[in-house]
Amino acid sequence: MAGRLWLMVTLGATLMNVALTRSAAMYSDSTTTDAVAYQAKLIKKTLSLHPTQHSFNGYSGPWLENVFYDAWLTLEPRPSRIYVPVAWTDSMHMKTLRLHMQQVINQLNPMFKYFTVMQASLGFNHPLLNLHVPTYLDFLVFAAGSGIPPLRTVPIPLLKEELKPKGLSKSITASSQCTARNHIIRSVLQKWYSPSYLFLNPSDDWKIITESSNFSFCPRGYGPTSFRLYETLQLGTIPIYVWEDEKWLAFEDKVDWNEFAIIVEFKDIELITKKIAEANITRMQEALAKHRHMFTYEYTVKYILERISLEEILAQPANISSNIELE
């Protein structure tokens, strides 16, 4: 718990201004009061949907859904959208909770707009969730794992933990330590490029290998993105993101990923060697250093609350001014 307190302190002043000030200009006192009361009721109703945090590849949380939930409880912002405070990805590992999750969705009052934060690949369409959101609900999802048709979704990073580079020298041109079985793209990449670049089985040294590389292969996994993509960015290495069917990159409204990553659709994988050869590594590493802070829990929580508040501002009458500046 102590590890999360720094996030609350850092976010405090900025997010309270962003998330609280603007809703009063757009909604009557009675509507705001109703929304606050309904939000409090929903938080109480979903307490059982925060089970023990799940484990994956040796990491047991906190996950982004947990961090955002803690930030929301601490800051108590009041945007027009109601937060559906469910730890979806933790809960999906508990089969007995699926019915409760669907009941929560079914019982949402359609007079309000909603949003939630979700990590799981395929979102509500994940086989372990298979949840349905009624079409009459205005429901926005900040999704780390993928889009969730037909819902409106905003991509956010798929974060597993926050890694700090150790300043290792870049002695490897390009490397990969992905689990090949997660998607056929990974095995094809290994077959195609292992003669030219360093392809290894997953090991405890993966952080050292990744940071010591100028480039790291980060193909899609079970979903259209992967934890490795954002781990690579955190370690200061240029990712080679190979996608198929759906390109899912966080913060494209804020940054140009081509400045610090190689983005390739699977059908064009023969271009990777050419792209590596033509890359201005120094310039890309400088751009990565500039933006690396964005791929963290702290920035992502701030981004979500800013997006919610920005949505309100854009819906305000023209004579209501705003001085909120998104970084």
C-alpha positions as CSV (number, residue, x, y, z in Angstrom):
1,M,0.0,0.0,0.0
2,A,2.8,2.4,0.8
3,G,4.1,2.0,-2.8
4,R,0.9,3.6,-4.0
5,L,0.9,6.7,-1.8
6,W,3.4,8.6,-3.9
7,L,0.9,8.5,-6.8
8,M,-1.9,10.1,-4.8
9,V,0.3,12.9,-3.6
10,T,1.7,13.6,-7.0
11,L,-1.7,13.6,-8.7
12,G,-3.5,15.6,-6.0
13,A,-3.5,19.3,-6.8
14,T,-3.6,19.0,-10.6
15,L,-6.3,16.4,-10.9
16,M,-8.6,17.9,-8.3
17,N,-8.6,21.1,-10.5
18,V,-9.2,19.1,-13.7
19,A,-11.8,16.7,-12.4
20,L,-13.8,18.8,-10.0
21,T,-13.9,22.4,-11.2
22,R,-15.5,21.9,-14.6
23,S,-18.5,19.7,-13.8
24,A,-20.1,22.5,-11.7
25,A,-20.2,24.8,-14.7
26,M,-22.2,22.3,-16.8
27,Y,-24.6,20.6,-14.4
28,S,-27.1,21.8,-11.8
29,D,-26.4,21.3,-8.2
30,S,-29.2,18.6,-8.0
31,T,-27.7,16.6,-10.9
32,T,-24.3,16.8,-9.4
33,T,-25.6,15.7,-6.0
34,D,-27.4,12.8,-7.6
35,A,-24.3,11.7,-9.4
36,V,-22.2,11.9,-6.3
37,A,-24.7,9.8,-4.3
38,Y,-25.0,7.3,-7.1
39,Q,-21.2,7.0,-7.4
40,A,-20.9,6.3,-3.7
41,K,-23.7,3.7,-3.9
42,L,-21.9,2.0,-6.8
43,I,-18.6,1.9,-5.0
44,K,-20.3,0.2,-2.1
45,K,-22.1,-2.2,-4.3
46,T,-18.9,-3.4,-6.1
47,L,-16.7,-3.9,-3.0
48,S,-16.8,-7.7,-3.5
49,L,-15.5,-7.2,-7.1
50,H,-12.0,-6.4,-5.8
51,P,-10.6,-9.9,-5.0
52,T,-7.0,-10.8,-4.4
53,Q,-4.9,-9.3,-7.2
54,H,-4.0,-12.0,-9.8
55,S,-0.5,-13.1,-10.6
56,F,1.1,-13.2,-14.1
57,N,4.8,-13.9,-15.0
58,G,5.9,-13.5,-11.4
59,Y,4.1,-10.2,-10.8
60,S,1.1,-9.9,-8.5
61,G,0.1,-6.3,-8.7
62,P,-0.9,-3.7,-8.1
63,W,-2.3,-3.6,-11.7
64,L,-3.5,-0.5,-13.4
65,E,-7.2,-1.2,-12.5
66,N,-6.1,-1.4,-8.8
67,V,-4.1,1.8,-9.0
68,F,-6.8,3.8,-10.7
69,Y,-9.4,2.6,-8.2
70,D,-7.2,3.7,-5.3
71,A,-6.6,7.1,-6.9
72,W,-10.3,7.6,-7.4
73,L,-11.2,6.8,-3.8
74,T,-8.5,9.2,-2.6
75,L,-9.2,12.1,-4.9
76,E,-13.0,11.7,-5.1
77,P,-13.3,13.6,-8.4
78,R,-16.7,14.5,-9.7
79,P,-16.8,14.4,-13.5
80,S,-20.1,13.9,-15.3
81,R,-19.3,10.3,-16.1
82,I,-19.8,7.7,-13.3
83,Y,-16.8,5.4,-12.7
84,V,-17.8,1.7,-12.7
85,P,-15.2,0.6,-10.1
86,V,-14.7,-3.1,-10.8
87,A,-11.4,-4.9,-10.9
88,W,-12.4,-6.7,-14.0
89,T,-9.2,-8.6,-14.7
90,D,-8.8,-9.7,-11.1
91,S,-12.4,-10.8,-10.9
92,M,-12.3,-12.7,-14.2
93,H,-9.9,-15.2,-12.5
94,M,-12.7,-15.9,-10.0
95,K,-15.4,-17.7,-12.0
96,T,-18.0,-17.2,-9.2
97,L,-17.9,-13.4,-9.7
98,R,-18.9,-13.3,-13.4
99,L,-22.6,-13.3,-12.6
100,H,-22.2,-10.4,-10.1
101,M,-20.2,-8.4,-12.7
102,Q,-23.0,-8.8,-15.3
103,Q,-25.6,-7.9,-12.7
104,V,-23.8,-4.7,-11.9
105,I,-23.7,-3.7,-15.6
106,N,-27.4,-4.6,-16.1
107,Q,-28.5,-2.5,-13.1
108,L,-26.7,0.7,-14.2
109,N,-29.0,3.7,-14.3
110,P,-29.3,4.8,-17.9
111,M,-29.7,8.5,-16.8
112,F,-25.9,8.7,-16.2
113,K,-22.9,8.3,-18.5
114,Y,-20.3,5.8,-17.4
115,F,-16.6,4.8,-17.8
116,T,-14.4,2.1,-16.6
117,V,-10.7,1.0,-16.8
118,M,-9.9,-2.4,-18.1
119,Q,-6.7,-4.4,-18.5
120,A,-7.8,-7.7,-20.0
121,S,-7.1,-8.4,-23.7
122,L,-10.4,-8.4,-25.6
123,G,-12.0,-6.7,-22.7
124,F,-15.6,-7.7,-22.0
125,N,-15.3,-10.1,-24.9
126,H,-12.5,-12.1,-23.1
127,P,-13.7,-15.8,-22.8
128,L,-13.4,-15.6,-19.0
129,L,-15.6,-12.5,-18.9
130,N,-18.0,-12.7,-21.8
131,L,-20.0,-9.7,-20.4
132,H,-22.6,-7.7,-22.3
133,V,-23.1,-3.9,-22.0
134,P,-26.6,-2.9,-23.0
135,T,-26.6,-0.6,-26.0
136,Y,-28.8,2.0,-24.2
137,L,-25.9,2.8,-21.9
138,D,-23.4,5.5,-22.7
139,F,-20.3,3.5,-21.7
140,L,-16.7,4.5,-22.3
141,V,-13.8,2.1,-21.7
142,F,-10.2,3.0,-21.1
143,A,-8.8,-0.3,-22.4
144,A,-5.2,-1.5,-22.1
145,G,-5.6,-4.8,-23.9
146,S,-7.7,-4.1,-27.0
147,G,-10.7,-2.5,-28.5
148,I,-14.1,-3.9,-27.2
149,P,-16.6,-3.7,-30.1
150,P,-19.1,-2.2,-30.2
151,L,-18.2,0.0,-27.2
152,R,-16.3,3.2,-27.5
153,T,-12.7,2.6,-26.2
154,V,-9.6,4.7,-25.6
155,P,-6.3,2.9,-25.7
156,I,-4.1,3.1,-22.6
157,P,-0.8,1.3,-21.8
158,L,-0.8,-2.4,-20.9
159,L,1.4,-2.1,-17.8
160,K,2.6,-4.9,-15.6
161,E,5.1,-3.1,-13.4
162,E,7.3,0.0,-13.6
163,L,10.9,-0.7,-14.7
164,K,13.8,1.6,-14.3
165,P,16.8,1.4,-16.7
166,K,20.2,0.8,-15.1
167,G,22.2,2.7,-17.7
168,L,23.6,-0.4,-19.5
169,S,25.4,0.1,-22.8
170,K,23.7,-0.8,-26.0
171,S,25.8,-3.7,-27.2
172,I,23.1,-5.7,-29.1
173,T,21.5,-4.6,-32.3
174,A,18.1,-6.2,-31.8
175,S,16.8,-9.0,-29.5
176,S,13.7,-10.9,-28.6
177,Q,12.7,-13.0,-25.6
178,C,9.0,-13.4,-26.3
179,T,7.0,-16.5,-25.6
180,A,6.4,-17.8,-29.1
181,R,3.2,-19.8,-28.4
182,N,1.1,-16.6,-27.6
183,H,0.6,-15.8,-31.3
184,I,1.7,-17.2,-34.7
185,I,3.4,-13.8,-35.5
186,R,6.0,-14.6,-32.8
187,S,7.0,-17.9,-34.2
188,V,7.1,-16.5,-37.8
189,L,9.4,-13.6,-36.6
190,Q,11.7,-16.0,-34.9
191,K,12.0,-18.2,-38.0
192,W,12.5,-15.2,-40.2
193,Y,14.9,-13.1,-38.2
194,S,16.7,-15.4,-35.7
195,P,19.7,-15.8,-38.2
196,S,20.2,-12.0,-38.1
197,Y,19.3,-10.9,-34.6
198,L,19.4,-12.3,-31.1
199,F,16.4,-14.5,-30.4
200,L,16.4,-16.2,-27.0
201,N,13.9,-18.2,-24.9
202,P,12.4,-16.2,-22.0
203,S,14.8,-16.1,-19.0
204,D,15.5,-14.2,-15.8
205,D,18.0,-12.0,-17.8
206,W,15.4,-10.6,-20.1
207,K,15.6,-7.1,-18.5
208,I,19.4,-7.0,-19.0
209,I,19.1,-8.3,-22.6
210,T,16.4,-5.8,-23.5
211,E,18.1,-2.8,-22.0
212,S,21.4,-3.8,-23.7
213,S,19.6,-3.8,-27.1
214,N,19.1,-0.9,-29.4
215,F,15.9,-2.6,-30.6
216,S,13.6,-5.2,-29.1
217,F,11.0,-7.2,-31.0
218,C,7.6,-6.6,-29.3
219,P,5.0,-8.4,-31.5
220,R,1.3,-8.7,-30.5
221,G,0.4,-11.5,-28.1
222,Y,-2.9,-13.0,-27.1
223,G,-4.4,-9.5,-27.7
224,P,-3.2,-6.8,-30.2
225,T,-0.6,-5.5,-27.8
226,S,1.7,-6.9,-25.1
227,F,3.3,-6.1,-21.8
228,R,6.7,-6.4,-23.4
229,L,6.0,-3.4,-25.6
230,Y,5.7,-1.1,-22.6
231,E,8.4,-2.8,-20.6
232,T,10.8,-2.2,-23.5
233,L,9.9,1.5,-23.5
234,Q,10.4,1.8,-19.7
235,L,13.9,0.2,-20.2
236,G,14.8,2.8,-22.8
237,T,14.9,0.5,-25.7
238,I,13.3,1.1,-29.1
239,P,10.4,-1.3,-29.6
240,I,9.6,-3.1,-32.9
241,Y,5.9,-3.4,-32.6
242,V,4.4,-6.0,-35.1
243,W,0.6,-5.9,-35.2
244,E,-2.1,-7.7,-37.1
245,D,-5.9,-7.1,-37.3
246,E,-5.8,-4.2,-34.8
247,K,-3.1,-1.7,-34.0
248,W,-3.5,-0.8,-30.3
249,L,-1.2,2.0,-29.1
250,A,-1.7,4.2,-26.1
251,F,-1.7,8.0,-26.3
252,E,-1.7,8.4,-30.1
253,D,-3.5,11.7,-29.4
254,K,-0.4,12.9,-27.5
255,V,2.6,11.4,-29.3
256,D,3.8,10.2,-32.7
257,W,5.0,6.6,-32.0
258,N,7.1,6.7,-35.1
259,E,9.5,9.0,-33.3
260,F,10.6,6.3,-30.9
261,A,9.4,3.0,-32.2
262,I,9.3,0.9,-35.4
263,I,5.7,0.0,-36.2
264,V,5.1,-2.8,-38.7
265,E,2.0,-4.6,-39.8
266,F,2.6,-8.4,-40.0
267,K,2.1,-8.5,-43.7
268,D,5.1,-6.2,-44.1
269,I,7.6,-8.0,-41.8
270,E,10.1,-8.3,-44.6
271,L,10.7,-4.5,-44.1
272,I,12.0,-4.8,-40.6
273,T,15.7,-5.2,-41.5
274,K,15.5,-2.1,-43.8
275,K,13.7,-0.1,-41.1
276,I,16.4,-1.0,-38.5
277,A,19.2,0.0,-41.0
278,E,17.6,3.3,-41.8
279,A,16.6,4.2,-38.2
280,N,18.3,7.3,-36.6
281,I,18.9,5.5,-33.3
282,T,20.2,8.5,-31.5
283,R,17.2,10.6,-32.4
284,M,14.8,7.8,-31.6
285,Q,16.4,7.2,-28.2
286,E,16.2,11.0,-27.4
287,A,12.5,10.9,-28.3
288,L,12.0,7.9,-26.1
289,A,13.7,9.5,-23.2
290,K,11.4,12.5,-23.6
291,H,8.2,10.4,-23.5
292,R,9.2,7.4,-21.3
293,H,7.4,9.0,-18.3
294,M,4.1,8.6,-20.1
295,F,4.2,4.8,-19.9
296,T,3.7,4.7,-16.1
297,Y,0.8,4.3,-13.7
298,E,1.0,7.9,-12.6
299,Y,0.7,9.4,-16.1
300,T,-2.0,7.0,-17.2
301,V,-4.2,7.8,-14.2
302,K,-3.7,11.5,-14.9
303,Y,-4.5,10.9,-18.6
304,I,-7.8,9.1,-17.9
305,L,-9.0,11.9,-15.6
306,E,-8.0,14.6,-18.1
307,R,-9.8,12.8,-20.9
308,I,-13.0,12.6,-18.9
309,S,-12.8,16.2,-18.0
310,L,-11.9,17.3,-21.5
311,E,-15.0,15.5,-22.8
312,E,-17.1,17.6,-20.4
313,I,-15.4,20.8,-21.5
314,L,-16.0,20.1,-25.2
315,A,-19.7,19.6,-24.4
316,Q,-20.0,23.0,-22.6
317,P,-21.6,26.0,-24.2
318,A,-19.2,28.2,-26.1
319,N,-19.4,31.1,-23.6
320,I,-17.9,28.8,-20.9
321,S,-14.2,29.2,-21.1
322,S,-11.5,26.7,-20.0
323,N,-7.9,27.1,-19.1
324,I,-7.0,23.4,-18.8
325,E,-4.0,22.6,-20.8
326,L,-3.2,19.0,-21.5
327,E,0.5,18.2,-21.6
